[in-house]
């Protein structure tokens, strides 16, 4: 039910954004405003972001099969990565055109700028409201949410700029606003590029400390040591772990209790739900830093035999 609601919000948001892009582009040409045209371009990438977010969200909900044994969790991450790259490319184009307009300013119609920017702010805020909950747990949805946040701030800047042009008559405010919108685009995109790329390269999940996981696993009763530990993310909120865990030589019925304690700890402390643990049995009462350590009394006895 929740997934259906999120998909519906994405589709309606996409339709509203596409209609506004068309209206803003027409208004930008009529007003001769690079800021409006830049914002229309930004809104176009918002539409692309919403389209890819819906596409990724749809595939994320599909179950695993014999070919995609982990399911389609990476579809949303790929969508977020593509979204962010398109934003960076657009920012470069806006910087270039802003420079040209600053050298050769053109007269703009600030009233049209003001009206269209105010309408755009309303559209962006409405979409952000619809996505506010899901974006906290899904990188794909968060990428679309951040697109909207960046464009909402851009709309505020255009409103302020339109008022400034009306009262000062300084036409270079328009390309300056465009450059600021481009900088905002870069800022909103960079974090998504970094996090999505880290997931695609199967890096350590964001906010997780590798050594803290090792220490926590070693503190579990029955665990003597941990090695060959790997932690990665399959999706925005689906983490996985594989490790070799050293335990004393014992029957499988006893080692199963250790496995349950490990999985419970990993789920509660680190939100790692998918684990692959291989037990290695050793005849050693103490295991430290990859070495078997004999108790002091046993080392003392060995000197006399």
C-alpha positions as CSV (number, residue, x, y, z in Angstrom):
1,X,0.0,0.0,0.0
2,X,2.8,2.4,0.9
3,X,4.8,1.5,-2.2
4,X,1.7,2.1,-4.4
5,X,1.2,5.5,-2.7
6,X,4.8,6.5,-3.4
7,X,4.6,5.4,-7.0
8,X,1.4,7.5,-7.5
9,X,3.1,10.6,-6.0
10,X,6.0,10.2,-8.4
11,X,3.7,9.9,-11.4
12,X,1.7,13.0,-10.5
13,X,4.8,14.9,-9.7
14,X,6.3,14.0,-13.1
15,X,3.2,15.2,-14.9
16,X,3.1,18.6,-13.0
17,X,6.8,19.1,-13.6
18,X,6.7,18.5,-17.3
19,X,3.8,21.0,-17.7
20,X,5.7,23.6,-15.7
21,X,8.9,23.1,-17.8
22,X,6.9,23.9,-20.9
23,X,5.3,27.0,-19.4
24,X,8.6,28.2,-17.9
25,X,10.6,27.8,-21.1
26,X,7.9,29.8,-23.1
27,X,8.0,32.5,-20.4
28,X,11.8,32.5,-20.4
29,X,11.9,33.3,-24.1
30,X,9.2,36.0,-23.8
31,X,11.0,37.6,-20.9
32,X,14.4,37.2,-22.5
33,X,15.6,35.8,-19.1
34,X,18.5,33.4,-18.9
35,X,17.6,32.7,-15.3
36,X,14.2,31.5,-16.2
37,X,15.6,29.4,-19.1
38,X,18.2,28.0,-16.8
39,X,15.6,27.2,-14.2
40,X,13.5,25.5,-17.0
41,X,16.5,23.4,-17.8
42,X,16.9,22.6,-14.1
43,X,13.2,21.7,-14.0
44,X,13.7,19.5,-17.1
45,X,16.3,17.5,-15.2
46,X,13.8,17.4,-12.3
47,X,11.3,15.8,-14.7
48,X,14.1,13.3,-15.8
49,X,14.9,12.7,-12.1
50,X,11.2,11.9,-11.3
51,X,11.0,9.7,-14.4
52,X,14.1,7.7,-13.4
53,X,13.0,7.7,-9.8
54,X,9.7,6.2,-10.8
55,X,11.5,3.7,-13.1
56,X,13.9,2.8,-10.3
57,X,11.2,2.5,-7.7
58,X,9.2,0.2,-9.9
59,X,12.1,-2.2,-10.4
60,X,13.0,-2.0,-6.7
61,X,9.6,-3.5,-5.8
62,X,10.1,-6.5,-8.2
63,X,11.0,-9.7,-6.4
64,X,14.2,-11.6,-7.0
65,X,14.2,-14.4,-9.6
66,X,16.6,-17.0,-11.0
67,X,18.6,-14.4,-13.0
68,X,18.5,-11.4,-10.6
69,X,19.0,-13.4,-7.4
70,X,19.3,-10.3,-5.3
71,X,16.3,-8.6,-6.9
72,X,16.5,-5.1,-8.5
73,X,17.7,-3.0,-5.6
74,X,20.5,-1.5,-7.7
75,X,18.0,-0.1,-10.3
76,X,17.1,2.8,-8.0
77,X,20.8,3.5,-7.3
78,X,21.6,3.6,-11.0
79,X,18.7,6.0,-11.5
80,X,20.1,8.3,-8.8
81,X,23.6,8.2,-10.3
82,X,22.3,9.1,-13.8
83,X,20.2,11.9,-12.4
84,X,23.2,13.5,-10.6
85,X,25.4,13.2,-13.7
86,X,22.8,15.0,-15.9
87,X,22.7,17.8,-13.3
88,X,26.4,18.3,-13.4
89,X,26.4,18.5,-17.2
90,X,23.6,21.0,-17.1
91,X,25.5,23.1,-14.6
92,X,28.4,23.4,-16.9
93,X,26.2,24.7,-19.8
94,X,24.6,27.2,-17.5
95,X,28.0,28.5,-16.3
96,X,29.1,29.0,-19.9
97,X,25.9,30.9,-21.0
98,X,25.9,33.0,-17.8
99,X,29.4,34.2,-18.6
100,X,28.4,35.2,-22.1
101,X,25.3,37.0,-20.8
102,X,27.3,38.8,-18.2
103,X,29.6,40.2,-20.8
104,X,26.7,41.2,-23.1
105,X,23.6,41.8,-20.8
106,X,20.1,41.8,-22.3
107,X,16.9,43.5,-21.1
108,X,14.6,41.1,-19.2
109,X,11.0,41.4,-18.2
110,X,11.1,41.1,-14.4
111,X,7.3,40.8,-14.0
112,X,7.2,37.6,-15.9
113,X,10.2,36.3,-14.0
114,X,8.5,37.0,-10.7
115,X,5.2,35.4,-11.6
116,X,6.7,32.2,-13.1
117,X,9.2,31.8,-10.3
118,X,6.5,32.0,-7.7
119,X,4.5,29.4,-9.6
120,X,7.5,27.2,-9.8
121,X,8.2,27.5,-6.1
122,X,4.6,26.3,-5.4
123,X,5.0,23.3,-7.7
124,X,8.4,22.3,-6.1
125,X,7.1,22.6,-2.5
126,X,4.0,20.5,-3.3
127,X,6.2,17.7,-4.8
128,X,8.6,17.9,-1.8
129,X,5.7,17.5,0.5
130,X,4.6,14.4,-1.3
131,X,8.1,12.8,-1.1
132,X,9.1,14.0,2.3
133,X,8.8,10.6,4.2
134,X,10.1,8.2,1.6
135,X,13.2,10.3,0.8
136,X,14.6,9.6,4.3
137,X,15.0,5.9,3.6
138,X,15.6,5.6,-0.2
139,X,18.5,7.2,-2.1
140,X,16.6,7.1,-5.4
141,X,13.7,9.1,-4.0
142,X,16.0,11.4,-2.1
143,X,17.8,12.2,-5.4
144,X,14.4,13.4,-6.8
145,X,13.6,15.2,-3.5
146,X,17.0,17.0,-3.6
147,X,16.3,18.1,-7.2
148,X,13.1,19.7,-6.0
149,X,14.8,21.3,-3.1
150,X,17.5,22.8,-5.3
151,X,14.9,24.1,-7.8
152,X,12.8,25.6,-5.0
153,X,15.8,27.5,-3.8
154,X,16.5,28.6,-7.3
155,X,12.9,29.9,-7.6
156,X,13.4,31.9,-4.5
157,X,16.6,33.4,-6.0
158,X,14.8,34.4,-9.2
159,X,12.0,36.1,-7.2
160,X,14.6,38.1,-5.3
161,X,16.4,38.9,-8.5
162,X,13.3,40.0,-10.3
163,X,12.5,42.4,-7.5
164,X,16.1,43.7,-7.5
165,X,16.0,44.3,-11.3
166,X,12.7,46.2,-11.0
167,X,14.1,48.6,-8.4
168,X,17.7,48.9,-9.6
169,X,17.5,48.3,-13.4
170,X,20.8,46.3,-13.3
171,X,20.3,43.6,-16.0
172,X,23.4,41.6,-15.1
173,X,21.5,40.3,-12.1
174,X,19.9,37.8,-14.5
175,X,23.2,36.0,-15.5
176,X,24.5,36.2,-11.9
177,X,21.3,34.4,-10.8
178,X,21.9,31.8,-13.5
179,X,25.4,31.2,-12.2
180,X,24.2,30.8,-8.7
181,X,21.5,28.3,-9.8
182,X,24.3,26.3,-11.6
183,X,26.4,26.3,-8.3
184,X,23.3,25.2,-6.5
185,X,22.9,22.3,-9.0
186,X,26.5,21.2,-8.4
187,X,26.0,21.3,-4.7
188,X,22.8,19.3,-4.7
189,X,24.2,16.7,-7.1
190,X,27.6,16.0,-5.7
191,X,26.5,14.2,-2.5
192,X,24.2,11.9,-4.6
193,X,27.1,11.1,-7.0
194,X,29.4,10.2,-4.2
195,X,26.9,8.0,-2.3
196,X,25.5,6.2,-5.3
197,X,28.9,5.6,-6.7
198,X,30.0,4.1,-3.4
199,X,27.1,1.7,-3.5
200,X,27.7,0.7,-7.1
201,X,31.4,0.0,-6.2
202,X,30.2,-2.0,-3.2
203,X,31.9,0.3,-0.7
204,X,31.2,0.5,3.0
205,X,27.7,1.8,3.7
206,X,27.5,5.5,4.5
207,X,27.8,6.2,8.2
208,X,29.2,2.8,9.1
209,X,32.6,2.2,10.7
210,X,34.4,-1.0,9.7
211,X,36.4,-1.4,12.9
212,X,33.3,-0.9,15.0
213,X,31.6,-3.8,13.3
214,X,34.6,-6.0,13.8
215,X,34.7,-5.1,17.5
216,X,31.0,-5.7,18.0
217,X,31.2,-9.1,16.3
218,X,34.2,-10.1,18.5
219,X,32.2,-9.1,21.6
220,X,29.5,-11.7,20.8
221,X,29.6,-14.7,23.2
222,X,31.4,-17.6,21.5
223,X,33.2,-15.6,18.9
224,X,37.0,-16.0,19.0
225,X,37.9,-13.9,15.9
226,X,36.7,-12.4,12.6
227,X,38.5,-12.1,9.3
228,X,37.6,-11.7,5.6
229,X,34.9,-9.3,6.5
230,X,33.0,-7.6,3.7
231,X,30.1,-5.1,4.1
232,X,28.3,-3.5,1.2
233,X,24.9,-2.2,0.2
234,X,22.5,-3.7,-2.3
235,X,20.3,-0.6,-2.3
236,X,19.7,2.5,-0.3
237,X,18.6,0.7,2.9
238,X,19.5,-2.9,2.3
239,X,23.0,-3.8,3.7
240,X,24.8,-7.1,3.4
241,X,27.7,-8.7,5.2
242,X,29.9,-11.8,4.7
243,X,32.6,-12.9,7.1
244,X,34.7,-15.9,8.4
245,X,34.1,-16.2,12.1
246,X,36.4,-18.3,14.3
247,X,34.7,-20.4,17.1
248,X,35.7,-23.3,19.3
249,X,35.2,-26.8,17.9
250,X,31.6,-27.6,18.8
251,X,28.5,-29.4,17.4
252,X,26.4,-27.5,14.9
253,X,23.5,-27.2,17.4
254,X,25.8,-25.1,19.7
255,X,27.2,-22.9,16.9
256,X,23.7,-22.1,15.7
257,X,23.2,-20.2,18.9
258,X,26.3,-18.1,18.1
259,X,25.0,-17.4,14.6
260,X,21.6,-16.2,16.0
261,X,23.4,-13.9,18.5
262,X,25.5,-12.5,15.7
263,X,22.6,-11.8,13.3
264,X,20.6,-10.2,16.1
265,X,23.4,-7.9,17.0
266,X,24.1,-6.9,13.4
267,X,20.5,-6.2,12.7
268,X,19.9,-4.1,15.8
269,X,23.2,-2.1,15.9
270,X,24.1,-1.8,12.2
271,X,20.8,-2.5,10.4
272,X,22.5,-5.4,8.5
273,X,19.8,-7.9,7.7
274,X,21.4,-10.0,5.0
275,X,24.5,-12.0,6.3
276,X,26.6,-14.9,5.1
277,X,28.7,-16.2,8.0
278,X,31.2,-19.1,7.6
279,X,32.3,-20.7,10.9
280,X,35.9,-21.9,11.2
281,X,36.5,-24.2,14.2
282,X,39.8,-24.0,16.1
283,X,41.1,-25.9,19.1
284,X,42.2,-22.8,20.9
285,X,40.8,-21.2,24.0
286,X,42.1,-17.7,23.2
287,X,42.4,-16.2,19.8
288,X,44.0,-12.7,19.3
289,X,45.1,-10.8,16.2
290,X,45.1,-13.9,14.0
291,X,47.1,-16.1,16.5
292,X,46.3,-18.8,18.9
293,X,47.4,-17.7,22.4
294,X,47.8,-20.3,25.1
295,X,46.9,-19.5,28.7
296,X,49.7,-18.6,31.1
297,X,49.4,-21.8,33.2
298,X,49.6,-24.0,30.0
299,X,52.7,-22.2,28.8
300,X,54.3,-22.7,32.2
301,X,53.5,-26.5,32.1
302,X,55.0,-26.8,28.6
303,X,58.4,-25.7,29.8
304,X,58.7,-28.9,32.0
305,X,57.6,-31.4,29.3
